[in-house]
């Protein structure tokens, strides 16, 4: 078992995480307020951009293979090196979905009054 340093950029928070533990479980143990919901790699609530370093996250089903190279789902991700993560950053696919849904809610089927 090897331990790695995980630094959260912009917060000054740093934790030590073994390569056999998830980043989220260590955040919870250390009292770090990391967002999460499903804890099974699907909802993306715990997403963080990988600024530096590598993780393994074979069960991160909510990410495409390309996204898994740039983003960590902290509920699934196990460090493979020292890491720098930017929490609260989401893959483009979820941001695109959110923008589409926001656009859909604006169209309520009522024609605009152009007076």
N, C-alpha and C positions, 0 to 999 in steps of 0.2 A: 504494500500500500504506500503510495506516494502522496504527499500533500502539496497543494499548489496555493498560491496567493491569488485571490480574486479581488480586484479593486473595482469599485463602482465610480466611474468618472463623474466629476462634478458634485460628489456628495462627501468625499473624504472617508467613506466607509470601505474597510478592507476586512476580508475574512480568509481563513485558511480552510480549504476544502480538499478532502481526500478524493483520489480518483475513483473511489468506490461509492461516493456520496453524491447526491444531487446538490446543485447550488442552492435551490430553494430550501431544501431541508436544513442546510447550514444557516441560511438567512433566518429561518424561523427559530432555530436553536440559539442564534446570536442576538435575536431581538431586532433584526433589521426588517423594516417595513417593505417587503417585496410583494407586489401585487400578485395574486393568483386566484384561480377559481377551480377548474376541473381537476388539476394535478395528474392528468393522464395524457398531456401533449396534444390536446385538441383545440382548446379555446383561445390560445394565444395571449391570454391576460398577463402572463408572466414573461413575455417576450423582452429581450434585450439585444441591442446591436453588439456584435463582437467587434470591439475596437482593436484588440490585440490578443493573440493567443488562439488556442484550439480547444474544442470540446468534442465529446462523442455524445450523440443523442439519437440512437437508432429508433427509439419509440416516439420521436417527435412527429407524429402523423399530421399535425396541422401545418407543417412547413413543406414546401417543395424541396427537392434536392439542392437547387440553387440557393433558396432562402436559408437553408440549414448551414450553408457556408458563411453567411453573413449575420445570422441571427441565432440566438440561443433561447430555447424554451427552458427557463431555469428549473422547471419542475422535472425535466427529463435530462438536462445537460449535466454531464460529468466532466470536470476539467482534464485536459491532457497536457496542459502547460500552465504557467502563470497567465492570468487573464486580466484584461480591462474590458468591462462591460458598461454600456450606456443603457440604463433601465428605462422602460417606458417607450422604447423605440419599436415600431412594428414593421413587419415586412410589407412591401408595396401591395401585395395581393389583398391584405386586410384593409389598408388605407384606401385602395381602389373600391373595395366593396362598401366601405363606409361612405365614400363620396357618392357612389351610385345610389345607395339607400337614401342619403340626404336629398339628392336630386329627385328621387321618386316621390318623396314626401311633399315636395313643393308643387307637384302636379296633382291637383285635387279634382281635375275634370271640369273646373269652372273657367270659362273664358275671361281673360283679363279685360278690363274696361280701359280703352285707350283714349278716353275723352281728354 
